Amino acid sequence: MAPSDSSSPASGIRWLVCALLFFATTILYFDRQILSLLKEPLGGLLHWNDTQYGLVNSAFQLAYGLSLLAFGWIIDRFGTKIGYSITIAGWSLAAMATSLVSTLGGFFVARIALGFSEGGNFPAAIKAVALWFPKKERALATSIFNSGANVGAIAAPAIVPWLYFHFGWQAAFLVAGFAGLVWLAFWIPWYGVPAQKKEVSPQELAWIESDAGAEQETGPNIPWASLLGYRQTWAFIIPKFLTDPVWWFYLFWLPSFFKDSRGLDIKHSWTLLVTIYSIVTVISITGGWVSGYLAKKGLSMNLARKLGMLLFALCALPMLAVTHVGNWGAVLLIGLAGGAHQAWSATLFTTVSDTFPKRSVGSVIGIGGLAGSVFGACFPYITGMLTDHFKSIGQPTTGYGILFGFCAAAYLVSLLIMQILNPKLQPVINLTSVSKNQ
């Protein structure tokens, strides 16, 4: 008999898996934020303006989007262990190689290499959660590992300036790459699917399989054209397209926002940035708990997920006032909106494992991630041109006000589109038969 909600194992191996996913995501986001924190000191070496800096990040985003698509296929075909190992090894080496470049063209190449190698993290992590957790725990598990994005963003402003001032800018990239290689030393010998891990008790295995059974992790890949024929796929793609650029904007441009509009360089803004991402961490994990709590209270999974997403979308709206408040007021508003984004993102990821078979989850995540990265690749360039223009006329805050306005509205628009496309969060039940006929 499958265990009931109240018979969930008090502890289990599945949470160790979640911890590994958390640390991988932490390293990933530490690595990603290095460039934004070193934008000003690297300006003396590279002589770039905001538009050029935006283009470097756009190149990274485009490479990352293509990588998401490729790794989604790889992970569905060969499994999470192999896929995760390839992606972490790749981005660790790319990060360390960045320390060797010294020109704007070199940074373009280095960021493209980093983007191409980072795309496996989220398809692999979401698939691992689908394999190791029942639906009722997936939103929380996803929020926990996804909070690594915030912890990485907290650690980077605290550590990167110190490394720069004591050892030079190259040290930050070397430390990030080395951390990834250390993670691999734990992942490769330990990770496996639940049924093959002797440490997993029969009770925990029954709990993991309580609402979906033991589905295959890998198998013949579902053609992307088949996946694109489902409204459920588009209910993930379009919200990713609209909301992913918001998080990239926070990562790449918040140090510049405080510098351009408030005159605070990294020596004086790092405490603000650390506080922002500390707030984001707390809110994002709490947000991931919301939909699981509502489901346990008797709401349908559809209603629980979407009520949570509505709450998160409303928490982003106060961002409209961010350019009209003081430094710490801005910290609170950005922290609230950033936490809402991460909670939203974790819940959106969970809708894929709610609606698609496990062996197609990586591919769907990859397709949606590509969509988010396409707009994410355009957004830094648009941001750079906008900020350059308004700085040239002596109104730097106006450009950021426009950008924060988009960030505030993106979630409500996305939720409306999602509701139109998948009003009942209906699972795909004939995907296997479609793939056999292709």
Secondary structure in CASP SS format (residue, H / E / C, confidence):
PFRMAT SS
TARGET T0000
AUTHOR 0000-0000-0000
METHOD secondary structure of the structure
MODEL  1
M C 1.00
A C 1.00
P C 1.00
S C 1.00
D H 1.00
S H 1.00
S H 1.00
S C 1.00
P C 1.00
A C 1.00
S C 1.00
G C 1.00
I H 1.00
R H 1.00
W H 1.00
L H 1.00
V H 1.00
C H 1.00
A H 1.00
L H 1.00
L H 1.00
F H 1.00
F H 1.00
A H 1.00
T H 1.00
T H 1.00
I H 1.00
L H 1.00
Y H 1.00
F H 1.00
D H 1.00
R H 1.00
Q H 1.00
I H 1.00
L H 1.00
S H 1.00
L H 1.00
L C 1.00
K H 1.00
E H 1.00
P H 1.00
L H 1.00
G H 1.00
G H 1.00
L H 1.00
L H 1.00
H C 1.00
W C 1.00
N C 1.00
D H 1.00
T H 1.00
Q H 1.00
Y H 1.00
G H 1.00
L H 1.00
V H 1.00
N H 1.00
S H 1.00
A H 1.00
F H 1.00
Q H 1.00
L H 1.00
A H 1.00
Y H 1.00
G H 1.00
L H 1.00
S H 1.00
L H 1.00
L H 1.00
A H 1.00
F H 1.00
G H 1.00
W H 1.00
I H 1.00
I H 1.00
D H 1.00
R H 1.00
F H 1.00
G C 1.00
T H 1.00
K H 1.00
I H 1.00
G H 1.00
Y H 1.00
S H 1.00
I H 1.00
T H 1.00
I H 1.00
A H 1.00
G H 1.00
W H 1.00
S H 1.00
L H 1.00
A H 1.00
A H 1.00
M H 1.00
A H 1.00
T H 1.00
S C 1.00
L C 1.00
V C 1.00
S C 1.00
T C 1.00
L H 1.00
G H 1.00
G H 1.00
F H 1.00
F H 1.00
V H 1.00
A H 1.00
R H 1.00
I H 1.00
A H 1.00
L H 1.00
G H 1.00
F H 1.00
S H 1.00
E H 1.00
G C 1.00
G C 1.00
N H 1.00
F H 1.00
P H 1.00
A H 1.00
A H 1.00
I H 1.00
K H 1.00
A H 1.00
V H 1.00
A H 1.00
L H 1.00
W H 1.00
F C 1.00
P C 1.00
K H 1.00
K H 1.00
E H 1.00
R H 1.00
A H 1.00
L H 1.00
A H 1.00
T H 1.00
S H 1.00
I H 1.00
F H 1.00
N H 1.00
S C 1.00
G H 1.00
A H 1.00
N H 1.00
V H 1.00
G H 1.00
A H 1.00
I H 1.00
A H 1.00
A H 1.00
P H 1.00
A H 1.00
I H 1.00
V H 1.00
P H 1.00
W H 1.00
L H 1.00
Y H 1.00
F H 1.00
H H 1.00
F H 1.00
G C 1.00
W C 1.00
Q H 1.00
A H 1.00
A H 1.00
F H 1.00
L H 1.00
V H 1.00
A H 1.00
G H 1.00
F H 1.00
A H 1.00
G H 1.00
L H 1.00
V H 1.00
W H 1.00
L H 1.00
A H 1.00
F H 1.00
W H 1.00
I H 1.00
P H 1.00
W H 1.00
Y C 1.00
G C 1.00
V C 1.00
P H 1.00
A H 1.00
Q H 1.00
K C 1.00
K C 1.00
E C 1.00
V C 1.00
S C 1.00
P H 1.00
Q H 1.00
E H 1.00
L H 1.00
A H 1.00
W H 1.00
I H 1.00
E C 1.00
S C 1.00
D C 1.00
A C 1.00
G C 1.00
A C 1.00
E C 1.00
Q C 1.00
E C 1.00
T C 1.00
G C 1.00
P C 1.00
N C 1.00
I C 1.00
P C 1.00
W H 1.00
A H 1.00
S H 1.00
L H 1.00
L C 1.00
G C 1.00
Y C 1.00
R H 1.00
Q H 1.00
T H 1.00
W H 1.00
A H 1.00
F H 1.00
I H 1.00
I H 1.00
P H 1.00
K H 1.00
F H 1.00
L H 1.00
T H 1.00
D H 1.00
P H 1.00
V H 1.00
W H 1.00
W H 1.00
F H 1.00
Y H 1.00
L H 1.00
F H 1.00
W H 1.00
L H 1.00
P H 1.00
S H 1.00
F H 1.00
F H 1.00
K H 1.00
D H 1.00
S H 1.00
R H 1.00
G C 1.00
L C 1.00
D C 1.00
I H 1.00
K H 1.00
H H 1.00
S H 1.00
W H 1.00
T H 1.00
L H 1.00
L H 1.00
V H 1.00
T H 1.00
I H 1.00
Y H 1.00
S H 1.00
I H 1.00
V H 1.00
T H 1.00
V H 1.00
I H 1.00
S H 1.00
I H 1.00
T H 1.00
G H 1.00
G H 1.00
W H 1.00
V H 1.00
S H 1.00
G H 1.00
Y H 1.00
L H 1.00
A H 1.00
K H 1.00
K C 1.00
G C 1.00
L C 1.00
S C 1.00
M H 1.00
N H 1.00
L H 1.00
A H 1.00
R H 1.00
K H 1.00
L H 1.00
G H 1.00
M H 1.00
L H 1.00
L H 1.00
F H 1.00
A H 1.00
L H 1.00
C H 1.00
A H 1.00
L H 1.00
P H 1.00
M H 1.00
L H 1.00
A H 1.00
V H 1.00
T H 1.00
H H 1.00
V C 1.00
G C 1.00
N H 1.00
W H 1.00
G H 1.00
A H 1.00
V H 1.00
L H 1.00
L H 1.00
I H 1.00
G H 1.00
L H 1.00
A H 1.00
G H 1.00
G H 1.00
A H 1.00
H H 1.00
Q H 1.00
A H 1.00
W H 1.00
S H 1.00
A H 1.00
T H 1.00
L H 1.00
F H 1.00
T H 1.00
T H 1.00
V H 1.00
S H 1.00
D H 1.00
T H 1.00
F C 1.00
P C 1.00
K H 1.00
R H 1.00
S H 1.00
V H 1.00
G H 1.00
S H 1.00
V H 1.00
I H 1.00
G H 1.00
I H 1.00
G H 1.00
G H 1.00
L H 1.00
A H 1.00
G H 1.00
S H 1.00
V H 1.00
F H 1.00
G H 1.00
A H 1.00
C H 1.00
F H 1.00
P H 1.00
Y H 1.00
I H 1.00
T H 1.00
G H 1.00
M H 1.00
L H 1.00
T H 1.00
D H 1.00
H H 1.00
F H 1.00
K H 1.00
S H 1.00
I C 1.00
G C 1.00
Q C 1.00
P H 1.00
T H 1.00
T H 1.00
G H 1.00
Y H 1.00
G H 1.00
I H 1.00
L H 1.00
F H 1.00
G H 1.00
F H 1.00
C H 1.00
A H 1.00
A H 1.00
A H 1.00
Y H 1.00
L H 1.00
V H 1.00
S H 1.00
L H 1.00
L H 1.00
I H 1.00
M H 1.00
Q H 1.00
I H 1.00
L H 1.00
N C 1.00
P C 1.00
K C 1.00
L C 1.00
Q C 1.00
P C 1.00
V C 1.00
I C 1.00
N C 1.00
L H 1.00
T H 1.00
S H 1.00
V H 1.00
S H 1.00
K H 1.00
N H 1.00
Q C 1.00
END
